[in-house]
Amino acid sequence: MNINKNQQDYIARNIRKPEWLEKEEEGIINEENYSSNIFNISNQSFSQQRLNLPIHKHRRQILYALENFKVIVIVGETGSGKSTQIPQYCAEGGWTNPPNFRVLCTQPRRIAVINLAIRMAEERGNSILGKDVGYAVRFDEKLDVQTCCIQLSTDGVIVREASTRDPLLSQYSIIMVDEAHERGIQSDLLLGLLKKIRKKRPELRVIICSATINASQFLKFFVGSNKTNEGVIISVDGRQYPVDIFYSQEPVSNYLTSSVRTALDLFRAKNENGDILCFLPSGEDVDNAIKLAEELCYDSKETPILLPLYGTLPYHLQLRVFQANYTNKTRIIFATNIAETSVTIPNIKYVIDSGFSKMPYFDAEQGFERLLVSPISQASALQRCGRAGRMQPGKCFRLYTEPDMIKSMPECTPPEVIRTNVTSLVLTLKVLGIDNFMKFDLLTPPPLHSVEYALETLFALSAIDQDANVTSHGYTLSEFPTEPRVAKMLLKSLEYNVTEEVMIVAAILQVARNLFLQPRTEQEHIDYDQSMEEVLGDGTGDFISFIEIYKLLKDQKSPDAFRSFFINYLAFRRVSEILKQFKLYIYQYLNYKQGNILNDEEKSKLIRKSILSGFFFQVAKLSSNKLKYISLKSNKPITISPWSVLTRYRSHKIIQKSQYIIYGETHDTSRGHIEVKYCSCIEGRWLREIAPHYWA
């Protein structure tokens, strides 16, 4: 079935970014070893490349709009050049005057900020990052405020700046919020703050960039329905090859098996050159799909190249997807939704869309973070089919019916604010002086039950009092560049004199999802277990093992040392950067001093007590039959992750058994169970010692 007119119009604008700009938030591109030659095969000069971008013909229109309108919404698909060019147009149009004011561009992802800053600095002929073009992300900054004209930052960093240093964001003449269509919680909060700031700073110009057709929603949010003279929408055409879309005649019974069989049928039947990209919900599904494809191709004379792509895959395996294929064999790439917009995979001719992805949701009633397999949105479906038309005409095979797509799939992905924990959001608004935060203007307000959970959590952390007013302790928690519960355990560690160790745990928790790699082959499992023998510590659980791993690897320079422990080398370096920032904050702002030396047993207890002070509502107790743990808050059974040292090495003589455990993260298993990760043993009496107000 061919695509209809509306789909053609949408896809026509969906073009790829130059490959130097494609970013992968889980770590495909290393910003410090970045080389534009790897991701940009063009031999043209930077000035010629800028002229060839679709956004260039709109330059005068954008500059005119800046002079005459206060809010500009720009609709342009990836690859149109809006992210790199619009801030430069603003600077060239006279909207900067360092150190008094500069142009700000915000992004949802850290890696996008850094790579865009590098690219813009190159285009402006200044190789010194931070002088003319700079960036500021959490735990990292390269920015000379005296000379910088263009600043790039994550949305969260600017929200933090508004809440702690400059409520009116007075040093920016233009603020451009990019990728606003993703509706991240920090992006939505920043848009709400900008609407409020504009009442005090009417001269401020706001640019909102969206890759979808909901531009009128953003404009109406800022200027209302009647003030059309204050805002304008500009549409930027893109570059995209046509894509033919085919639907399944009836729903498939198993998306994984159907994806693999469809890919192999295409491989055997196709007469045109081009690779195949299959979208699956999770990394586990990707690995299982490759195993199934290998089994089905076992006796075949001609076999395809089977490649995985997902966020926690080791860097060198991720890179194989982007390397040139000199074998003339067809590649079948099984990927999660990181391949939707974050990266461009070369030579894709066919896309197979399972119609599912894994989405984070927060269950406020039970206090569980959940990662659920859910139907994708219609916007995601269009993004996926566009992967087939990035570099040549393509075809997309959807493993669901067209009526199911229209009736069952939402038009857009649900905003993050309605499906995630809003504790940090509520504290930020409280610190900003917005007491009645339920009336604070957000594009989409958070659900009432999520707000109730946030208030309960903040009260338990002593961040607010009984009247929901921010306490002095709450202001201190808000100053930390992390979530309140992690800030709480860092503060408690000062009292217990175990700050060095707790800072390591806190830093690792920031990147834990990307830090630990899972062995895939039988030999890798053996190697993994042998390495882990060295870092079991006192056997109380994962948090002490975190500290042992860091101490063992912190001085290592060779990536081989990290591979033996199945540690992502780039993520580990990120841990070191975060740890430096934590130390700087503790030393500078909290006057930290090293105290008395403790023995190992005392230190282990105090480390776990410090962590418990922030995570005391994430505790489970062994059931009466001693077969499973029960969450104390929800009274629901939980399963300890098979990768926790408490489970994987439970027969080891050093591993301790405990009636109570504390856990750092939860998610859903494929069998529908709640699984907890990053677990450690605690003593039951600590609960009333640490949080008597909560567990009285």
Order of alpha helices (4+ residues) and beta strands (2+ residues): alpha-alpha-alpha-alpha-beta-alpha-beta-alpha-beta-beta-beta-alpha-beta-alpha-beta-alpha-beta-beta-alpha-beta-alpha-beta-alpha-beta-alpha-beta-beta-beta-alpha-beta-alpha-alpha-alpha-alpha-alpha-alpha-alpha-alpha-alpha-alpha-alpha-beta-beta-beta-alpha-beta-beta-alpha-alpha
